[in-house]
Amino acid sequence: MLNLTLEKRQLCDIQGRLFELALNNGYDCPLFIEAFMNSRAAAALDDVYDRLQWAGEE
């Protein structure tokens, strides 16, 4: 990976697990991923706000 901060790597992990769940639950993954990445939820994860607390991660 490029020189990502710990927080950015954790965000990638959270999003990756979300996309895995979508696949395992039979969602149309390309459609789901596009919708999610253009959502307010995805934008909020990229905000400077504590994204791990927002996502429920400890």
N, C-alpha and C positions, 0 to 999 in steps of 0.2 A: 504494500500500500504506500501511497505517497505519505509524506510526513503529516499524518492526521493526528489530532490530539486524542487523548483518551476518550473525551466526551464524544467526538465524532465517530470513533471506532465503536463505542457503545451504541450510538444511534444507528449505525449500520447494522449492528447485531440485532437490535430491536426490530428494525424494519425487515431484516432478513427472516427473523422468526415469524413475523406477521405474514410475510409472503409464503412461507412454508405452510403455515396454518391454512391460508387460503387454498393452496394447492391440495393439501390433505383433506379439505372439506369440499373439494370438487368445484371450486369457483373457476370462472374463466379468468385465468391469471393475468394475461396481458391486459384485459379490460379492467380487472380489479386494481392492478398496479398503476395503470394510467389514472384511474379515478382517484386512488389514494394519493398519488404523488401530486395531483392538482387540487387536493382538498385543503380545507382550513386546518384539519388535524395535522397533516404533513407540514404545513407552514408553521404551525405552532411548535412542532418538534424542532424546527430550525431556528426558532427564536432564541434569544439570549436567556430567556427564562430557564430555570432548572429543568431541563428536558427529562432527566431521569426521574425526578419526583413526579412530574406531570404524567409520565408513562407508568407510574406505579412500581418502578424498579427500586430496589434497595441498594 
